[in-house]
Amino acid sequence: MERYAELPKFLRRPLWRIWHNYLVSHDEALDVKFMNYGFCGMNGEFRPLNLKLEDENERYCINLYHHDVQKIPVENKDVLEVGCGRGGGASYISRYLNTKSYIGLDLSSKAIKFCNEKYNIPGLSFIRGKAEDLPFEDERFDAVVNVESSRCYANMAGFLNEVYRTLKPGGHLLFSDMRTEEGNAVLKTQFLEAGFTIESEKNILRNVVAALEIDSDRRIRLAQEKTPKFLHNSCAEFSGAKGSRRFQLFADGTIQYYSYVLQKV
Ligand SMILES: C[S@@+](CC[C@H](N)C(=O)[O-])C[C@H]1O[C@@H](n2cnc3c(N)ncnc32)[C@H](O)[C@@H]1O
């Protein structure tokens, strides 16, 4: 377990699953609200957010959401987030950016249960659902947010068609996730085939790596404080902390990280 990242794939997968199951079944004890790798603004391109004390710990995970959402006005808008996880981003956007309504949707019933018990914010609600089969009528939302979730989807084209259907004309999909360079070329084709116009595309890998560098100690500490010893390494791997295989794949550029603003015209 000490060299988790160097274990063969057939061992890493079950260990990863154990950690993931542990995470979702120890909700109260863990109190983890984000499951993304974060974003650090560089060269003055991103003004430090003025956060409340209670949000300070998760600044870099919040930054990733803020970076994506700041590109269009969401105040007083109806927003859906697909793959909201444990709702930290949904909570941040509803509280700080004053959306009219914000629905967080996730495949995991445990994540949705956690969100429903954790947050009590006017206009914010959570629902279990599948990205590829959104339980909403046509043209319901002004914006759809999708952060570090899409690479899990069995049917990316199905997801994009559903987002397109449920967005109002002129509405936006605010998207970020990791891909290889080849994977990003496929992704772009998928966006265009679904009917979206690409308003902006940005490779934010260096911002993600910088965030992980700064946030690694907190991620490792969280693993050590909140999980039994036998899970510490797989937990650190899951978190992308320095020394993990995931961190290395980012640092050497094998996996890139992209952020898009897409519009339904
Ligand atoms: C890495 S987590 C990111 C969560 C959140 N966006 C964040 O940044 O903290 C990915 C999330 O996508 C969800 N997910 C995976 N496949 C999904 C699907 N087909 N439909 C909806 N949610 C899905 C997972 O349950 C998980 O909560």
The ligand as an SDF file (V2000), in Angstrom:
LIG
                    3D

 27 29  0  0  0  0  0  0  0  0999 V2000
  -15.2870   13.5330   -9.5540 C   0  0  0  0  0  0  0  0  0  0  0  0
  -16.9290   13.7290   -9.0190 S   0  0  0  0  0  0  0  0  0  0  0  0
  -17.1140   15.5050   -9.1940 C   0  0  0  0  0  0  0  0  0  0  0  0
  -18.2470   16.0250   -8.3820 C   0  0  0  0  0  0  0  0  0  0  0  0
  -18.4210   17.5510   -8.3970 C   0  0  0  0  0  0  0  0  0  0  0  0
  -18.6710   18.0460   -9.7160 N   0  0  0  0  0  0  0  0  0  0  0  0
  -17.2330   18.2590   -7.7770 C   0  0  0  0  0  0  0  0  0  0  0  0
  -16.5060   18.9510   -8.5110 O   0  0  0  0  0  0  0  0  0  0  0  0
  -17.0150   18.1240   -6.5720 O   0  0  0  0  0  0  0  0  0  0  0  0
  -17.9090   13.1060  -10.4160 C   0  0  0  0  0  0  0  0  0  0  0  0
  -19.4040   12.9810  -10.1010 C   0  0  0  0  0  0  0  0  0  0  0  0
  -20.0830   12.6100  -11.3100 O   0  0  0  0  0  0  0  0  0  0  0  0
  -21.1410   11.7230  -10.9610 C   0  0  0  0  0  0  0  0  0  0  0  0
  -21.5410   10.9370  -12.1430 N   0  0  0  0  0  0  0  0  0  0  0  0
  -20.8290    9.9740  -12.7740 C   0  0  0  0  0  0  0  0  0  0  0  0
  -21.5310    9.4690  -13.8050 N   0  0  0  0  0  0  0  0  0  0  0  0
  -22.7230   10.1270  -13.8200 C   0  0  0  0  0  0  0  0  0  0  0  0
  -23.8730   10.0650  -14.6580 C   0  0  0  0  0  0  0  0  0  0  0  0
  -23.9320    9.2230  -15.6870 N   0  0  0  0  0  0  0  0  0  0  0  0
  -24.9120   10.8910  -14.3910 N   0  0  0  0  0  0  0  0  0  0  0  0
  -24.8530   11.7660  -13.3500 C   0  0  0  0  0  0  0  0  0  0  0  0
  -23.7860   11.8690  -12.5210 N   0  0  0  0  0  0  0  0  0  0  0  0
  -22.7270   11.0710  -12.7560 C   0  0  0  0  0  0  0  0  0  0  0  0
  -20.5230   10.8620   -9.8590 C   0  0  0  0  0  0  0  0  0  0  0  0
  -21.5130   10.2140   -9.0900 O   0  0  0  0  0  0  0  0  0  0  0  0
  -19.7280   11.9010   -9.0720 C   0  0  0  0  0  0  0  0  0  0  0  0
  -20.5030   12.4490   -8.0290 O   0  0  0  0  0  0  0  0  0  0  0  0
  1  2  1  0
  2  3  1  0
  2 10  1  0
  3  4  1  0
  4  5  1  0
  5  6  1  0
  5  7  1  0
  7  8  2  0
  7  9  1  0
 10 11  1  0
 11 12  1  0
 11 26  1  0
 12 13  1  0
 13 14  1  0
 13 24  1  0
 14 15  1  0
 14 23  1  0
 15 16  2  0
 16 17  1  0
 17 18  1  0
 17 23  2  0
 18 19  1  0
 18 20  2  0
 20 21  1  0
 21 22  2  0
 22 23  1  0
 24 25  1  0
 24 26  1  0
 26 27  1  0
M  CHG  2   2   1   9  -1
M  END
$$$$
